């Protein structure tokens, strides 16, 4: 079965000073960002250095992935990939 592309991206190795608005601004040139969310530590409330960006379409997400994966942002090399939901993870394990 063909693997369906997602409109949500996982972004890793971001600065711990990056916030949701900066993440959205960083990825907006590639399409209509519906959500940009940094994952934060429950105790310190500081970003953990990774987050998720959701686009309206798979095509926009793919364009952003190609442009941003392996790019230097705030002096850090970031990695971008399609986010996997729990259902996709279970399917790949079987």
PDB file of N, CA, C and O in Angstrom:
ATOM      1  N   UNK A   1       0.838  -1.175   0.000  1.00  0.00           N
ATOM      2  CA  UNK A   1       0.000   0.000   0.000  1.00  0.00           C
ATOM      3  C   UNK A   1       0.888   1.246   0.000  1.00  0.00           C
ATOM      4  O   UNK A   1       1.896   1.291   0.705  1.00  0.00           O
ATOM      5  N   UNK A   2       0.524   2.231  -0.771  1.00  0.00           N
ATOM      6  CA  UNK A   2       1.299   3.474  -0.860  1.00  0.00           C
ATOM      7  C   UNK A   2       1.196   4.252   0.449  1.00  0.00           C
ATOM      8  O   UNK A   2       0.142   4.313   1.082  1.00  0.00           O
ATOM      9  N   UNK A   3       2.303   4.830   0.822  1.00  0.00           N
ATOM     10  CA  UNK A   3       2.348   5.615   2.051  1.00  0.00           C
ATOM     11  C   UNK A   3       1.811   7.013   1.768  1.00  0.00           C
ATOM     12  O   UNK A   3       2.292   7.699   0.866  1.00  0.00           O
ATOM     13  N   UNK A   4       0.822   7.427   2.534  1.00  0.00           N
ATOM     14  CA  UNK A   4       0.211   8.741   2.348  1.00  0.00           C
ATOM     15  C   UNK A   4       1.080   9.804   3.015  1.00  0.00           C
ATOM     16  O   UNK A   4       1.502   9.648   4.161  1.00  0.00           O
ATOM     17  N   UNK A   5       1.340  10.882   2.283  1.00  0.00           N
ATOM     18  CA  UNK A   5       2.095  11.983   2.858  1.00  0.00           C
ATOM     19  C   UNK A   5       1.211  12.750   3.820  1.00  0.00           C
ATOM     20  O   UNK A   5      -0.007  12.814   3.651  1.00  0.00           O
ATOM     21  N   UNK A   6       1.827  13.321   4.813  1.00  0.00           N
ATOM     22  CA  UNK A   6       1.115  14.071   5.823  1.00  0.00           C
ATOM     23  C   UNK A   6       1.263  15.559   5.559  1.00  0.00           C
ATOM     24  O   UNK A   6       2.205  15.989   4.894  1.00  0.00           O
ATOM     25  N   UNK A   7       0.331  16.341   6.080  1.00  0.00           N
ATOM     26  CA  UNK A   7       0.461  17.796   5.977  1.00  0.00           C
ATOM     27  C   UNK A   7       1.112  18.344   7.251  1.00  0.00           C
ATOM     28  O   UNK A   7       1.244  19.557   7.413  1.00  0.00           O
ATOM     29  N   UNK A   8       1.517  17.442   8.156  1.00  0.00           N
ATOM     30  CA  UNK A   8       2.177  17.862   9.390  1.00  0.00           C
ATOM     31  C   UNK A   8       3.644  17.445   9.367  1.00  0.00           C
ATOM     32  O   UNK A   8       3.984  16.313   9.022  1.00  0.00           O
ATOM     33  N   UNK A   9       4.503  18.395   9.747  1.00  0.00           N
ATOM     34  CA  UNK A   9       5.942  18.146   9.784  1.00  0.00           C
ATOM     35  C   UNK A   9       6.453  18.119  11.210  1.00  0.00           C
ATOM     36  O   UNK A   9       5.955  18.840  12.076  1.00  0.00           O
ATOM     37  N   UNK A  10       7.449  17.284  11.447  1.00  0.00           N
ATOM     38  CA  UNK A  10       8.167  17.234  12.719  1.00  0.00           C
ATOM     39  C   UNK A  10       9.473  17.981  12.490  1.00  0.00           C
ATOM     40  O   UNK A  10      10.216  17.668  11.559  1.00  0.00           O
ATOM     41  N   UNK A  11       9.756  18.972  13.339  1.00  0.00           N
ATOM     42  CA  UNK A  11      10.962  19.792  13.199  1.00  0.00           C
ATOM     43  C   UNK A  11      11.815  19.588  14.442  1.00  0.00           C
ATOM     44  O   UNK A  11      11.352  19.811  15.560  1.00  0.00           O
ATOM     45  N   UNK A  12      13.065  19.162  14.249  1.00  0.00           N
ATOM     46  CA  UNK A  12      13.939  18.794  15.358  1.00  0.00           C
ATOM     47  C   UNK A  12      15.205  19.648  15.371  1.00  0.00           C
ATOM     48  O   UNK A  12      15.618  20.184  14.342  1.00  0.00           O
ATOM     49  N   UNK A  13      15.811  19.766  16.549  1.00  0.00           N
ATOM     50  CA  UNK A  13      17.073  20.473  16.786  1.00  0.00           C
ATOM     51  C   UNK A  13      16.928  21.993  16.703  1.00  0.00           C
ATOM     52  O   UNK A  13      17.879  22.691  16.352  1.00  0.00           O
ATOM     53  N   UNK A  14      15.751  22.497  17.022  1.00  0.00           N
ATOM     54  CA  UNK A  14      15.536  23.940  17.092  1.00  0.00           C
ATOM     55  C   UNK A  14      16.144  24.482  18.377  1.00  0.00           C
ATOM     56  O   UNK A  14      16.366  23.734  19.329  1.00  0.00           O
ATOM     57  N   UNK A  15      16.409  25.769  18.401  1.00  0.00           N
ATOM     58  CA  UNK A  15      16.906  26.413  19.606  1.00  0.00           C
ATOM     59  C   UNK A  15      15.845  26.313  20.706  1.00  0.00           C
ATOM     60  O   UNK A  15      14.648  26.359  20.423  1.00  0.00           O
ATOM     61  N   UNK A  16      16.278  26.179  21.937  1.00  0.00           N
ATOM     62  CA  UNK A  16      15.322  26.117  23.052  1.00  0.00           C
ATOM     63  C   UNK A  16      14.704  27.485  23.321  1.00  0.00           C
ATOM     64  O   UNK A  16      13.846  27.613  24.195  1.00  0.00           O
ATOM     65  N   UNK A  17      15.127  28.501  22.585  1.00  0.00           N
ATOM     66  CA  UNK A  17      14.546  29.836  22.723  1.00  0.00           C
ATOM     67  C   UNK A  17      13.497  30.112  21.644  1.00  0.00           C
ATOM     68  O   UNK A  17      12.872  31.172  21.653  1.00  0.00           O
ATOM     69  N   UNK A  18      13.298  29.173  20.716  1.00  0.00           N
ATOM     70  CA  UNK A  18      12.303  29.335  19.656  1.00  0.00           C
ATOM     71  C   UNK A  18      10.906  29.213  20.248  1.00  0.00           C
ATOM     72  O   UNK A  18      10.644  28.327  21.061  1.00  0.00           O
ATOM     73  N   UNK A  19      10.004  30.116  19.833  1.00  0.00           N
ATOM     74  CA  UNK A  19       8.619  30.019  20.317  1.00  0.00           C
ATOM     75  C   UNK A  19       7.686  29.695  19.148  1.00  0.00           C
ATOM     76  O   UNK A  19       8.126  29.615  18.001  1.00  0.00           O
ATOM     77  N   UNK A  20       6.407  29.509  19.442  1.00  0.00           N
ATOM     78  CA  UNK A  20       5.432  29.117  18.420  1.00  0.00           C
ATOM     79  C   UNK A  20       5.355  30.129  17.275  1.00  0.00           C
ATOM     80  O   UNK A  20       5.296  29.741  16.108  1.00  0.00           O
ATOM     81  N   UNK A  21       5.357  31.406  17.600  1.00  0.00           N
ATOM     82  CA  UNK A  21       5.246  32.448  16.573  1.00  0.00           C
ATOM     83  C   UNK A  21       6.470  32.455  15.649  1.00  0.00           C
ATOM     84  O   UNK A  21       6.330  32.612  14.436  1.00  0.00           O
ATOM     85  N   UNK A  22       7.656  32.288  16.215  1.00  0.00           N
ATOM     86  CA  UNK A  22       8.873  32.238  15.393  1.00  0.00           C
ATOM     87  C   UNK A  22       8.861  31.019  14.480  1.00  0.00           C
ATOM     88  O   UNK A  22       9.271  31.096  13.323  1.00  0.00           O
ATOM     89  N   UNK A  23       8.386  29.890  15.010  1.00  0.00           N
ATOM     90  CA  UNK A  23       8.306  28.661  14.208  1.00  0.00           C
ATOM     91  C   UNK A  23       7.345  28.865  13.038  1.00  0.00           C
ATOM     92  O   UNK A  23       7.642  28.464  11.913  1.00  0.00           O
ATOM     93  N   UNK A  24       6.210  29.480  13.299  1.00  0.00           N
ATOM     94  CA  UNK A  24       5.238  29.742  12.238  1.00  0.00           C
ATOM     95  C   UNK A  24       5.828  30.685  11.189  1.00  0.00           C
ATOM     96  O   UNK A  24       5.674  30.449   9.991  1.00  0.00           O
ATOM     97  N   UNK A  25       6.491  31.731  11.621  1.00  0.00           N
ATOM     98  CA  UNK A  25       7.097  32.696  10.701  1.00  0.00           C
ATOM     99  C   UNK A  25       8.171  32.034   9.835  1.00  0.00           C
ATOM    100  O   UNK A  25       8.305  32.347   8.652  1.00  0.00           O
ATOM    101  N   UNK A  26       8.929  31.122  10.432  1.00  0.00           N
ATOM    102  CA  UNK A  26      10.003  30.423   9.725  1.00  0.00           C
ATOM    103  C   UNK A  26       9.466  29.558   8.584  1.00  0.00           C
ATOM    104  O   UNK A  26      10.098  29.442   7.534  1.00  0.00           O
ATOM    105  N   UNK A  27       8.292  28.951   8.797  1.00  0.00           N
ATOM    106  CA  UNK A  27       7.746  28.017   7.811  1.00  0.00           C
ATOM    107  C   UNK A  27       6.650  28.607   6.926  1.00  0.00           C
ATOM    108  O   UNK A  27       6.204  27.943   5.990  1.00  0.00           O
ATOM    109  N   UNK A  28       6.212  29.812   7.189  1.00  0.00           N
ATOM    110  CA  UNK A  28       5.147  30.458   6.412  1.00  0.00           C
ATOM    111  C   UNK A  28       5.477  30.709   4.945  1.00  0.00           C
ATOM    112  O   UNK A  28       4.563  30.656   4.122  1.00  0.00           O
ATOM    113  N   UNK A  29       6.722  30.978   4.567  1.00  0.00           N
ATOM    114  CA  UNK A  29       6.997  31.228   3.148  1.00  0.00           C
ATOM    115  C   UNK A  29       6.655  30.063   2.216  1.00  0.00           C
ATOM    116  O   UNK A  29       6.598  30.248   1.001  1.00  0.00           O
ATOM    117  N   UNK A  30       6.432  28.891   2.755  1.00  0.00           N
ATOM    118  CA  UNK A  30       6.212  27.713   1.914  1.00  0.00           C
ATOM    119  C   UNK A  30       4.742  27.334   1.770  1.00  0.00           C
ATOM    120  O   UNK A  30       4.409  26.397   1.044  1.00  0.00           O
ATOM    121  N   UNK A  31       3.865  28.056   2.457  1.00  0.00           N
ATOM    122  CA  UNK A  31       2.443  27.763   2.345  1.00  0.00           C
ATOM    123  C   UNK A  31       1.663  28.267   3.548  1.00  0.00           C
ATOM    124  O   UNK A  31       2.202  28.963   4.409  1.00  0.00           O
ATOM    125  N   UNK A  32       0.391  27.907   3.594  1.00  0.00           N
ATOM    126  CA  UNK A  32      -0.520  28.350   4.647  1.00  0.00           C
ATOM    127  C   UNK A  32      -0.363  27.453   5.890  1.00  0.00           C
ATOM    128  O   UNK A  32      -0.849  26.322   5.912  1.00  0.00           O
ATOM    129  N   UNK A  33       0.314  27.969   6.909  1.00  0.00           N
ATOM    130  CA  UNK A  33       0.538  27.218   8.149  1.00  0.00           C
ATOM    131  C   UNK A  33      -0.715  27.325   9.015  1.00  0.00           C
ATOM    132  O   UNK A  33      -1.116  28.422   9.404  1.00  0.00           O
ATOM    133  N   UNK A  34      -1.328  26.182   9.316  1.00  0.00           N
ATOM    134  CA  UNK A  34      -2.532  26.189  10.153  1.00  0.00           C
ATOM    135  C   UNK A  34      -2.187  26.075  11.633  1.00  0.00           C
ATOM    136  O   UNK A  34      -2.954  26.508  12.493  1.00  0.00           O
ATOM    137  N   UNK A  35      -1.016  25.483  11.925  1.00  0.00           N
ATOM    138  CA  UNK A  35      -0.571  25.374  13.319  1.00  0.00           C
ATOM    139  C   UNK A  35       0.945  25.228  13.356  1.00  0.00           C
ATOM    140  O   UNK A  35       1.537  24.525  12.536  1.00  0.00           O
ATOM    141  N   UNK A  36       1.556  25.899  14.314  1.00  0.00           N
ATOM    142  CA  UNK A  36       2.990  25.743  14.580  1.00  0.00           C
ATOM    143  C   UNK A  36       3.115  25.649  16.095  1.00  0.00           C
ATOM    144  O   UNK A  36       2.766  26.582  16.818  1.00  0.00           O
ATOM    145  N   UNK A  37       3.618  24.508  16.568  1.00  0.00           N
ATOM    146  CA  UNK A  37       3.609  24.262  18.009  1.00  0.00           C
ATOM    147  C   UNK A  37       4.945  23.681  18.471  1.00  0.00           C
ATOM    148  O   UNK A  37       5.376  22.626  18.006  1.00  0.00           O
ATOM    149  N   UNK A  38       5.579  24.384  19.383  1.00  0.00           N
ATOM    150  CA  UNK A  38       6.791  23.874  20.028  1.00  0.00           C
ATOM    151  C   UNK A  38       6.361  22.989  21.203  1.00  0.00           C
ATOM    152  O   UNK A  38       5.399  23.303  21.904  1.00  0.00           O
ATOM    153  N   UNK A  39       7.070  21.901  21.407  1.00  0.00           N
ATOM    154  CA  UNK A  39       6.805  21.038  22.557  1.00  0.00           C
ATOM    155  C   UNK A  39       7.588  21.607  23.734  1.00  0.00           C
ATOM    156  O   UNK A  39       8.786  21.871  23.628  1.00  0.00           O
ATOM    157  N   UNK A  40       6.889  21.796  24.871  1.00  0.00           N
ATOM    158  CA  UNK A  40       7.526  22.410  26.036  1.00  0.00           C
ATOM    159  C   UNK A  40       7.634  21.420  27.194  1.00  0.00           C
ATOM    160  O   UNK A  40       6.815  20.512  27.336  1.00  0.00           O
ATOM    161  N   UNK A  41       8.647  21.615  28.001  1.00  0.00           N
ATOM    162  CA  UNK A  41       8.852  20.821  29.201  1.00  0.00           C
ATOM    163  C   UNK A  41       7.750  21.157  30.206  1.00  0.00           C
ATOM    164  O   UNK A  41       7.463  22.331  30.437  1.00  0.00           O
ATOM    165  N   UNK A  42       7.144  20.156  30.793  1.00  0.00           N
ATOM    166  CA  UNK A  42       6.037  20.379  31.736  1.00  0.00           C
ATOM    167  C   UNK A  42       6.457  21.143  32.982  1.00  0.00           C
ATOM    168  O   UNK A  42       5.680  21.923  33.533  1.00  0.00           O
ATOM    169  N   UNK A  43       7.671  20.918  33.416  1.00  0.00           N
ATOM    170  CA  UNK A  43       8.128  21.545  34.659  1.00  0.00           C
ATOM    171  C   UNK A  43       8.651  22.952  34.422  1.00  0.00           C
ATOM    172  O   UNK A  43       8.222  23.892  35.091  1.00  0.00           O
ATOM    173  N   UNK A  44       9.565  23.107  33.487  1.00  0.00           N
ATOM    174  CA  UNK A  44      10.199  24.416  33.271  1.00  0.00           C
ATOM    175  C   UNK A  44       9.417  25.317  32.312  1.00  0.00           C
ATOM    176  O   UNK A  44       9.639  26.528  32.272  1.00  0.00           O
ATOM    177  N   UNK A  45       8.497  24.719  31.536  1.00  0.00           N
ATOM    178  CA  UNK A  45       7.725  25.438  30.520  1.00  0.00           C
ATOM    179  C   UNK A  45       8.598  26.018  29.406  1.00  0.00           C
ATOM    180  O   UNK A  45       8.164  26.916  28.685  1.00  0.00           O
ATOM    181  N   UNK A  46       9.821  25.512  29.262  1.00  0.00           N
ATOM    182  CA  UNK A  46      10.721  25.938  28.183  1.00  0.00           C
ATOM    183  C   UNK A  46      10.610  24.957  27.022  1.00  0.00           C
ATOM    184  O   UNK A  46      10.409  23.761  27.234  1.00  0.00           O
ATOM    185  N   UNK A  47      10.739  25.456  25.803  1.00  0.00           N
ATOM    186  CA  UNK A  47      10.696  24.556  24.638  1.00  0.00           C
ATOM    187  C   UNK A  47      11.798  23.499  24.716  1.00  0.00           C
ATOM    188  O   UNK A  47      12.902  23.767  25.191  1.00  0.00           O
ATOM    189  N   UNK A  48      11.477  22.296  24.243  1.00  0.00           N
ATOM    190  CA  UNK A  48      12.424  21.175  24.271  1.00  0.00           C
ATOM    191  C   UNK A  48      13.321  21.121  23.040  1.00  0.00           C
ATOM    192  O   UNK A  48      14.212  20.275  22.965  1.00  0.00           O
ATOM    193  N   UNK A  49      13.099  22.012  22.073  1.00  0.00           N
ATOM    194  CA  UNK A  49      13.951  22.024  20.885  1.00  0.00           C
ATOM    195  C   UNK A  49      13.361  21.295  19.699  1.00  0.00           C
ATOM    196  O   UNK A  49      14.040  21.093  18.692  1.00  0.00           O
ATOM    197  N   UNK A  50      12.100  20.897  19.806  1.00  0.00           N
ATOM    198  CA  UNK A  50      11.420  20.310  18.651  1.00  0.00           C
ATOM    199  C   UNK A  50       9.960  20.711  18.666  1.00  0.00           C
ATOM    200  O   UNK A  50       9.413  21.110  19.694  1.00  0.00           O
ATOM    201  N   UNK A  51       9.339  20.596  17.497  1.00  0.00           N
ATOM    202  CA  UNK A  51       7.946  20.997  17.392  1.00  0.00           C
ATOM    203  C   UNK A  51       7.306  20.454  16.130  1.00  0.00           C
ATOM    204  O   UNK A  51       7.892  19.650  15.405  1.00  0.00           O
ATOM    205  N   UNK A  52       6.086  20.915  15.888  1.00  0.00           N
ATOM    206  CA  UNK A  52       5.295  20.451  14.753  1.00  0.00           C
ATOM    207  C   UNK A  52       4.733  21.638  13.988  1.00  0.00           C
ATOM    208  O   UNK A  52       4.313  22.635  14.575  1.00  0.00           O
ATOM    209  N   UNK A  53       4.734  21.513  12.670  1.00  0.00           N
ATOM    210  CA  UNK A  53       4.170  22.537  11.795  1.00  0.00           C
ATOM    211  C   UNK A  53       3.151  21.837  10.896  1.00  0.00           C
ATOM    212  O   UNK A  53       3.458  20.830  10.258  1.00  0.00           O
ATOM    213  N   UNK A  54       1.933  22.385  10.855  1.00  0.00           N
ATOM    214  CA  UNK A  54       0.873  21.798  10.043  1.00  0.00           C
ATOM    215  C   UNK A  54       0.479  22.772   8.938  1.00  0.00           C
ATOM    216  O   UNK A  54       0.271  23.961   9.178  1.00  0.00           O
ATOM    217  N   UNK A  55       0.382  22.241   7.728  1.00  0.00           N
ATOM    218  CA  UNK A  55      -0.019  23.019   6.558  1.00  0.00           C
ATOM    219  C   UNK A  55      -1.409  22.610   6.115  1.00  0.00           C
ATOM    220  O   UNK A  55      -1.918  21.560   6.507  1.00  0.00           O
ATOM    221  N   UNK A  56      -2.018  23.453   5.289  1.00  0.00           N
ATOM    222  CA  UNK A  56      -3.339  23.125   4.740  1.00  0.00           C
ATOM    223  C   UNK A  56      -3.260  21.951   3.772  1.00  0.00           C
ATOM    224  O   UNK A  56      -4.207  21.171   3.667  1.00  0.00           O
ATOM    225  N   UNK A  57      -2.132  21.818   3.061  1.00  0.00           N
ATOM    226  CA  UNK A  57      -2.036  20.742   2.071  1.00  0.00           C
ATOM    227  C   UNK A  57      -0.724  19.972   2.198  1.00  0.00           C
ATOM    228  O   UNK A  57       0.267  20.466   2.737  1.00  0.00           O
ATOM    229  N   UNK A  58      -0.756  18.759   1.686  1.00  0.00           N
ATOM    230  CA  UNK A  58       0.436  17.903   1.663  1.00  0.00           C
ATOM    231  C   UNK A  58       1.518  18.503   0.768  1.00  0.00           C
ATOM    232  O   UNK A  58       2.709  18.375   1.052  1.00  0.00           O
ATOM    233  N   UNK A  59       1.097  19.159  -0.314  1.00  0.00           N
ATOM    234  CA  UNK A  59       2.044  19.741  -1.275  1.00  0.00           C
ATOM    235  C   UNK A  59       2.861  20.845  -0.602  1.00  0.00           C
ATOM    236  O   UNK A  59       4.074  20.921  -0.795  1.00  0.00           O
ATOM    237  N   UNK A  60       2.202  21.701   0.189  1.00  0.00           N
ATOM    238  CA  UNK A  60       2.907  22.767   0.897  1.00  0.00           C
ATOM    239  C   UNK A  60       3.895  22.182   1.904  1.00  0.00           C
ATOM    240  O   UNK A  60       5.020  22.662   2.037  1.00  0.00           O
ATOM    241  N   UNK A  61       3.459  21.143   2.608  1.00  0.00           N
ATOM    242  CA  UNK A  61       4.329  20.496   3.598  1.00  0.00           C
ATOM    243  C   UNK A  61       5.564  19.900   2.920  1.00  0.00           C
ATOM    244  O   UNK A  61       6.675  20.006   3.438  1.00  0.00           O
ATOM    245  N   UNK A  62       5.364  19.276   1.766  1.00  0.00           N
ATOM    246  CA  UNK A  62       6.493  18.677   1.051  1.00  0.00           C
ATOM    247  C   UNK A  62       7.472  19.752   0.577  1.00  0.00           C
ATOM    248  O   UNK A  62       8.686  19.555   0.622  1.00  0.00           O
ATOM    249  N   UNK A  63       6.942  20.882   0.128  1.00  0.00           N
ATOM    250  CA  UNK A  63       7.788  21.987  -0.321  1.00  0.00           C
ATOM    251  C   UNK A  63       8.622  22.516   0.856  1.00  0.00           C
ATOM    252  O   UNK A  63       9.812  22.792   0.701  1.00  0.00           O
ATOM    253  N   UNK A  64       7.998  22.656   2.023  1.00  0.00           N
ATOM    254  CA  UNK A  64       8.709  23.143   3.207  1.00  0.00           C
ATOM    255  C   UNK A  64       9.771  22.144   3.655  1.00  0.00           C
ATOM    256  O   UNK A  64      10.873  22.537   4.037  1.00  0.00           O
ATOM    257  N   UNK A  65       9.447  20.871   3.609  1.00  0.00           N
ATOM    258  CA  UNK A  65      10.406  19.842   4.012  1.00  0.00           C
ATOM    259  C   UNK A  65      11.653  19.918   3.139  1.00  0.00           C
ATOM    260  O   UNK A  65      12.773  19.900   3.650  1.00  0.00           O
ATOM    261  N   UNK A  66      11.464  20.003   1.837  1.00  0.00           N
ATOM    262  CA  UNK A  66      12.608  20.058   0.917  1.00  0.00           C
ATOM    263  C   UNK A  66      13.463  21.296   1.151  1.00  0.00           C
ATOM    264  O   UNK A  66      14.690  21.237   1.066  1.00  0.00           O
ATOM    265  N   UNK A  67      12.811  22.419   1.448  1.00  0.00           N
ATOM    266  CA  UNK A  67      13.546  23.679   1.624  1.00  0.00           C
ATOM    267  C   UNK A  67      14.216  23.796   2.990  1.00  0.00           C
ATOM    268  O   UNK A  67      15.281  24.404   3.105  1.00  0.00           O
ATOM    269  N   UNK A  68      13.609  23.224   4.020  1.00  0.00           N
ATOM    270  CA  UNK A  68      14.084  23.467   5.385  1.00  0.00           C
ATOM    271  C   UNK A  68      14.919  22.339   5.990  1.00  0.00           C
ATOM    272  O   UNK A  68      15.685  22.591   6.921  1.00  0.00           O
ATOM    273  N   UNK A  69      14.803  21.129   5.504  1.00  0.00           N
ATOM    274  CA  UNK A  69      15.556  20.017   6.087  1.00  0.00           C
ATOM    275  C   UNK A  69      17.053  20.224   5.854  1.00  0.00           C
ATOM    276  O   UNK A  69      17.492  20.406   4.719  1.00  0.00           O
ATOM    277  N   UNK A  70      17.827  20.197   6.932  1.00  0.00           N
ATOM    278  CA  UNK A  70      19.269  20.375   6.832  1.00  0.00           C
ATOM    279  C   UNK A  70      19.701  21.834   6.757  1.00  0.00           C
ATOM    280  O   UNK A  70      20.855  22.122   6.440  1.00  0.00           O
ATOM    281  N   UNK A  71      18.806  22.735   7.040  1.00  0.00           N
ATOM    282  CA  UNK A  71      19.109  24.175   6.982  1.00  0.00           C
ATOM    283  C   UNK A  71      19.603  24.681   8.338  1.00  0.00           C
ATOM    284  O   UNK A  71      19.211  24.170   9.387  1.00  0.00           O
ATOM    285  N   UNK A  72      20.463  25.688   8.296  1.00  0.00           N
ATOM    286  CA  UNK A  72      20.946  26.327   9.522  1.00  0.00           C
ATOM    287  C   UNK A  72      19.933  27.386   9.957  1.00  0.00           C
ATOM    288  O   UNK A  72      19.576  28.267   9.175  1.00  0.00           O
ATOM    289  N   UNK A  73      19.474  27.297  11.197  1.00  0.00           N
ATOM    290  CA  UNK A  73      18.539  28.269  11.771  1.00  0.00           C
ATOM    291  C   UNK A  73      19.053  28.648  13.150  1.00  0.00           C
ATOM    292  O   UNK A  73      19.207  27.784  14.014  1.00  0.00           O
ATOM    293  N   UNK A  74      19.316  29.914  13.361  1.00  0.00           N
ATOM    294  CA  UNK A  74      19.859  30.408  14.631  1.00  0.00           C
ATOM    295  C   UNK A  74      21.130  29.651  15.032  1.00  0.00           C
ATOM    296  O   UNK A  74      21.337  29.338  16.204  1.00  0.00           O
ATOM    297  N   UNK A  75      21.969  29.367  14.042  1.00  0.00           N
ATOM    298  CA  UNK A  75      23.234  28.698  14.311  1.00  0.00           C
ATOM    299  C   UNK A  75      23.117  27.211  14.580  1.00  0.00           C
ATOM    300  O   UNK A  75      24.080  26.581  15.019  1.00  0.00           O
ATOM    301  N   UNK A  76      21.939  26.639  14.319  1.00  0.00           N
ATOM    302  CA  UNK A  76      21.718  25.202  14.553  1.00  0.00           C
ATOM    303  C   UNK A  76      21.245  24.540  13.276  1.00  0.00           C
ATOM    304  O   UNK A  76      20.442  25.106  12.534  1.00  0.00           O
ATOM    305  N   UNK A  77      21.741  23.341  13.020  1.00  0.00           N
ATOM    306  CA  UNK A  77      21.324  22.554  11.872  1.00  0.00           C
ATOM    307  C   UNK A  77      20.019  21.851  12.239  1.00  0.00           C
ATOM    308  O   UNK A  77      20.005  21.007  13.135  1.00  0.00           O
ATOM    309  N   UNK A  78      18.916  22.191  11.556  1.00  0.00           N
ATOM    310  CA  UNK A  78      17.633  21.574  11.897  1.00  0.00           C
ATOM    311  C   UNK A  78      17.300  20.438  10.936  1.00  0.00           C
ATOM    312  O   UNK A  78      17.786  20.400   9.806  1.00  0.00           O
ATOM    313  N   UNK A  79      16.481  19.535  11.395  1.00  0.00           N
ATOM    314  CA  UNK A  79      16.016  18.409  10.591  1.00  0.00           C
ATOM    315  C   UNK A  79      14.497  18.430  10.557  1.00  0.00           C
ATOM    316  O   UNK A  79      13.841  18.646  11.577  1.00  0.00           O
ATOM    317  N   UNK A  80      13.949  18.204   9.372  1.00  0.00           N
ATOM    318  CA  UNK A  80      12.506  18.225   9.161  1.00  0.00           C
ATOM    319  C   UNK A  80      12.099  16.922   8.500  1.00  0.00           C
ATOM    320  O   UNK A  80      12.758  16.458   7.570  1.00  0.00           O
ATOM    321  N   UNK A  81      11.015  16.332   8.978  1.00  0.00           N
ATOM    322  CA  UNK A  81      10.476  15.124   8.359  1.00  0.00           C
ATOM    323  C   UNK A  81       8.965  15.116   8.531  1.00  0.00           C
ATOM    324  O   UNK A  81       8.424  15.868   9.343  1.00  0.00           O
ATOM    325  N   UNK A  82       8.289  14.275   7.775  1.00  0.00           N
ATOM    326  CA  UNK A  82       6.847  14.158   7.942  1.00  0.00           C
ATOM    327  C   UNK A  82       6.555  13.541   9.301  1.00  0.00           C
ATOM    328  O   UNK A  82       7.167  12.547   9.691  1.00  0.00           O
ATOM    329  N   UNK A  83       5.613  14.142  10.016  1.00  0.00           N
ATOM    330  CA  UNK A  83       5.224  13.620  11.330  1.00  0.00           C
ATOM    331  C   UNK A  83       4.449  12.322  11.135  1.00  0.00           C
ATOM    332  O   UNK A  83       3.702  12.161  10.170  1.00  0.00           O
ATOM    333  N   UNK A  84       4.643  11.417  12.062  1.00  0.00           N
ATOM    334  CA  UNK A  84       3.912  10.150  12.026  1.00  0.00           C
ATOM    335  C   UNK A  84       2.918  10.145  13.159  1.00  0.00           C
ATOM    336  O   UNK A  84       3.250  10.499  14.290  1.00  0.00           O
ATOM    337  N   UNK A  85       1.683   9.740  12.855  1.00  0.00           N
ATOM    338  CA  UNK A  85       0.726   9.587  13.948  1.00  0.00           C
ATOM    339  C   UNK A  85       0.846   8.177  14.505  1.00  0.00           C
ATOM    340  O   UNK A  85       1.535   7.342  13.920  1.00  0.00           O
ATOM    341  N   UNK A  86       0.203   7.903  15.599  1.00  0.00           N
ATOM    342  CA  UNK A  86       0.334   6.599  16.263  1.00  0.00           C
ATOM    343  C   UNK A  86      -0.132   5.453  15.371  1.00  0.00           C
ATOM    344  O   UNK A  86       0.438   4.364  15.431  1.00  0.00           O
ATOM    345  N   UNK A  87      -1.145   5.670  14.551  1.00  0.00           N
ATOM    346  CA  UNK A  87      -1.654   4.632  13.655  1.00  0.00           C
ATOM    347  C   UNK A  87      -0.575   4.231  12.647  1.00  0.00           C
ATOM    348  O   UNK A  87      -0.386   3.043  12.384  1.00  0.00           O
ATOM    349  N   UNK A  88       0.137   5.219  12.076  1.00  0.00           N
ATOM    350  CA  UNK A  88       1.214   4.914  11.132  1.00  0.00           C
ATOM    351  C   UNK A  88       2.326   4.133  11.808  1.00  0.00           C
ATOM    352  O   UNK A  88       2.887   3.215  11.208  1.00  0.00           O
ATOM    353  N   UNK A  89       2.661   4.483  13.060  1.00  0.00           N
ATOM    354  CA  UNK A  89       3.719   3.782  13.779  1.00  0.00           C
ATOM    355  C   UNK A  89       3.345   2.322  14.010  1.00  0.00           C
ATOM    356  O   UNK A  89       4.188   1.435  13.870  1.00  0.00           O
ATOM    357  N   UNK A  90       2.072   2.063  14.368  1.00  0.00           N
ATOM    358  CA  UNK A  90       1.613   0.690  14.604  1.00  0.00           C
ATOM    359  C   UNK A  90       1.665  -0.116  13.303  1.00  0.00           C
ATOM    360  O   UNK A  90       2.038  -1.289  13.313  1.00  0.00           O
ATOM    361  N   UNK A  91       1.291   0.514  12.186  1.00  0.00           N
ATOM    362  CA  UNK A  91       1.298  -0.180  10.892  1.00  0.00           C
ATOM    363  C   UNK A  91       2.704  -0.574  10.480  1.00  0.00           C
ATOM    364  O   UNK A  91       2.893  -1.641   9.895  1.00  0.00           O
ATOM    365  N   UNK A  92       3.704   0.265  10.771  1.00  0.00           N
ATOM    366  CA  UNK A  92       5.079  -0.042  10.382  1.00  0.00           C
ATOM    367  C   UNK A  92       5.691  -1.119  11.262  1.00  0.00           C
ATOM    368  O   UNK A  92       6.632  -1.793  10.844  1.00  0.00           O
ATOM    369  N   UNK A  93       5.171  -1.293  12.480  1.00  0.00           N
ATOM    370  CA  UNK A  93       5.688  -2.322  13.395  1.00  0.00           C
ATOM    371  C   UNK A  93       5.160  -3.705  13.040  1.00  0.00           C
ATOM    372  O   UNK A  93       5.811  -4.703  13.349  1.00  0.00           O
ATOM    373  N   UNK A  94       3.982  -3.792  12.390  1.00  0.00           N
ATOM    374  CA  UNK A  94       3.400  -5.098  12.075  1.00  0.00           C
ATOM    375  C   UNK A  94       4.047  -5.737  10.886  1.00  0.00           C
ATOM    376  O   UNK A  94       3.667  -6.841  10.496  1.00  0.00           O
TER     377      UNK A  94
END
